[in-house]
Amino acid sequence: MTAMTPDVWLPFPAEEIEGLPDSFRYRLWDGEDAFPADPADCVFYVTPYMKSPEVTVRPLAAMPAVRIVQTLTAGIDHVLGGLGDLRPGVRLCNAVGVHTASTAELALALTLASLRGIPGMVRGQDREEWRSGFYDALADKSVLIIGYGSIGSAIEDRLVAFECGPVARVARTARTTARGPVHALADLPGLLPQADVVILVTPLTDATRSLAGADFLGRMKDGALLVNVSRGPVVDTKSLLAEVESGRLRAALDVTDPEPLPAGHPLWHAPNVLITPHVGGSSSAFEPRAKRLLARQLTRFAAGEPVEHTVLITE
């Protein structure tokens, strides 16, 4: 390779990714303080995974040649703050499909664990208490999925085996799918009172920030379960606390606001709340899918073909 070979920044060692084109010089950077090379030589930047927004966007201002910014998440809210430093025409791509199976699995795991009372049984095991009783099943429960993209669709795929009741779907815009209609966000007031389980898997945008606020939660039926595998700020924490502390609603949260949830926060010990530490995509399914995505994207980029999953282009 010559000195003019452009750089690609990766959060994985290049030798661990099969199928990478030899058109680039690969630099390993996963958010460390020191950069692996001069950011000015980077043309394709793959952001570190599950690092803070401050870490993720730090190199962008020094990347005048970058043409692609590729996240390893479906959400892109953590990089938006750094896009103003980029020249026009830079493509921001997300990782559609990388987290679909893993996040859908966790959404179902949280739903089942909450309905069947598993957290209380684990606490009972710690105390050697036999907590028998009568618990809810997912069977026959009506489910509302808010955010019907690839992950929302995968959640419904997995619901089929559990013989649940009717499934309603909501996305930014209404459309029709093979499984039935997808409603617009504006239809939520009429859908929320019908759902036993409400699963949030929507991106964080201006339209969805604090979507699950006092009015939204107040429309949910008594005893309903809210499952959030999207982003913490989609739910208004103060309003949720009021509902769960009253005993009217239950919640299972893979994401919180604030996040990480600090010690002493009332959500930790709120009744009927199950919390996991933002691990929807952090499973053994992540790396192989992420590496296959990067090999495909870089192969297309090297060949001069359009990359996939472009979310926006800087202006």
N, C-alpha and C positions, 0 to 999 in steps of 0.2 A: 504494500500500500504506500501511496505517496503522502507527502505532507498536506496535500490538498484534499485528501479523503475526508468527507464530512463526518461529524460525530453524531452518534445516537446515544442518549443517556437512558440506561435501563436500571430498574431496581433489582434485577436478577443477574447473575453472571451469564454472559452471552453463551458460554459453552454449555449451559444447562437448557438452552432453548433450541430445539431441533428446527431446522428449516430456515434459519436466518440467512438472508442474502449476504454475500461478501462485499457489497458495495459500500459498506460503512465501517467506521472505526467505533467499536462499542465501548462505552464508558459505564462503569458500575457506580451508581449513586442512589442511596436509599435514605437520603435525608441527613447525612452526616454534616458536621460543621464545615469540613473542608470539601470543596468541589473537586471532582476527579480530573478536571481539565478546564480549559478556558470556556466558559459558557457561550462565548461569541461564536464558537465553531459548531455548536449544536444545531442540527436541523430537525431533529425528531426527539421530543422530550416525553418520556414516559414517567409520569409522576410517581413518587413513592406511595406505597399503600398504607392507609390508615395513619398517616402523619397529620399534624396540625395544618390548618390553612397557611399559617405563617411559614412553616417549613416548605410546604408544597410550592408556594408561589415565589419563594426567595430568589431562585435563579432567573426568573422570567425577565426581569428588567435588564439583565445582562445577556440576553439571547436575541440579538438583532436578526440572526439568520434563521431562527426557528420557523418551521412551516407547519408542523403538526405538534399539538399537545394532546397526549393520549392519557386519559385517566384509567385506573384499574377499578373504578367504581361505576355503578350505574348513575349515581348522583354526581352533579358537577358543581354544586354550590360552594365547595371548599376551594375551587380555583378561580371563581368568577372575580374575586377581588384583585387578582393580578393581571387580568386580561388587558387592562388599560395601558399596561407597559409595552404591549406588543404592537407591531406594525400591522396595517390592514392586510387581510387575506389569510391570516393564520387560522387553521382549522382546529377546533376543539372536538375531540372524539371521546365518547364514553365506552364503557365495557359492557354493552348489552350482551346478555347470555352468560357472562362469566359467573355471575352470582345467582342466576335464576334457580338452579336446583337447590343450592345451599340455603338461600333465603326462604324459598318455599317450604323446605323441610322445617326450618326453625319456626316459621309462622304456624305450621301444623303442630309442632311440638309444644309451642307456647299455648296454643288453643286447647289441646288435649290435656296438658298438665294442669292448666287453670281449671278447666271444667271438671276434671276428675279429682281435684283436690290434692294433687301430688305434693306441692310445697308443704302443706300441713302434715302429710304423711311422713315426709322426710324429717320434719322437726319432731314428729312423734317417734320416729326411729331413733333419733339422737337421744330421746328421753326414755326409750324403751316403753313407749305407750302404744297400745293397740287401738288405733283410731278408726274403728269400723264405722260404717254409716251408709247413707244413700247419697250418691253423687250424680251430677249431671253427666250425660253422654253427649257427644257431638251428633250422634244419630238423631235425625228429625229436627235438628236445630236449623233455623234460617240464618244465612250468612250474607253479609254485605261486604264486597271487596271494593275498596276505594283506591284507584290507581290500577287500571286494567291494562298494563303493558305486558311484557314477557313474564315478569315475576307474578303479577296478578293472575295471568292465565295459567301459569304453572301451579299456583296455589289451588285454583279450581280443579285442575287435573287431579291433584292429590285428594281433594275433598270427595271426589266421586266414590272412592272405596269406603268412605265412612258413612254412607247412607244418610247424609245430612238432608235437611229440607231444602226449600228453594234458595237459589243463589242469585243475588242481584249484583250487578257490576256497574261501576262508575268510573269515568275517565274525564279528561278535560273537555272532550267533545263527544257527543252522542254518535253511535254507529251500531251496526249489526254484525254479530259474529255467528259462527256455526252453532254456538251454544245458546245464543239468544241475544237480546238487546243489551247494549252498553249505554247507560244513562249519562247525562251531563251532570256536572257538579251542582247545577241549579236545581236538580231533582232531589237532592239530599233531604230536604225537609220532609218529603213524603215517604222516603225510603227508610230513614233511620228508625221510626217507631215500629217497623215491622221486623227488625233484625235482632236475633238472639246474640249473634257474634258480628262485630264490625272489625274488619282487618284493614289497617292503613298501610299501603305500600306505594304511596304517591311520592313523586319528587318534591323537594322543598323549593317552592317558588313564591313569588309575591302573592299568588292566588291561594296557596295552600299553607302559608305561615299562619299559625294559630287557627287553622281550619277547625280543629276539634276544640272549640272554645265552649263557653257557657251555653250558648244557644244550641250548638250541635249536640253536646253531651246531654243537655236537658231534654232533647227529643228522643234519646235512646230509651228503650223500654226498661222498666225496673228489672234488675238482675242481669242485664246484658253485659257482655264481655267486650272490652275494647282491646285489640291487639295492635301494637305499633311496631312494625319492622321497617319503617321508612326513615324519617329524621325526627329527632326530638322536638324541634320547634313547630312541627305540624300540630302538636298537641299543646294547648295552654295548660301548663303545669298547675297553676293555682286553681283553675276551674276543675281539673281532674281530681285534685286533692279533695276539694269540697264534695265531689260525688262519691269517691271511694270511702272517705272518712264517715260519710253519712250511711254507708252500707248499701247505697242504691245501685252502684255499678261496681264491676270488677275490671281489672286491667292487667295485661301482660305486655311488658315493655322491653324491647331489645335496645331502644334508644330513649334518651331522656333529655330534658332541657332544665338545668344545665347538664353538660356532659364533658368529662366523667362526672357522675353524680357524687357530690362531696360528702364526706362523713358528716353525720348529723342532720342531713336533709330529711324532711318528714316523709318523702316517698319511700325511703328505705323500710320504714316500719308501718306504712299505711296498711290498713286491713285489705285483704283480697287483692294485693298487688304482687305480681311476679316480675322480677327484674333480671334480665341477662345483660352483660356488659358489651353491647354492640358487637355481637359475634355472628350476625346473620350471614355475612359472606366469608367469615374467617373459619374455614373448615378445610378438610383435606381435598375438597373439590375445587378450591380456589386456584392453586398454582398450576395444575395441568391445563385448566381452561384459560387462565391468563396467558400462559406461555404460547398456547396455540393461537390465541388472538393476536399476540404481538408478532408471531411469525407471519401470519396472514397479512397483517397491516403493513409490516415492513417490506414484505415481498411485493405487495401492490405499490407501495411508495417507490421502491427501487425501480419498478417497471414503468413508472409514470402513470399508473392507473389510479383512479379515485379511491381513496381509503373509505372504509365503511364507518358507519355509526357517527357521522358528523352531526354534532349538536348545534354548533353555531360557527360562524366565520367572523373574525374580527373586522371592524370597519375603521 
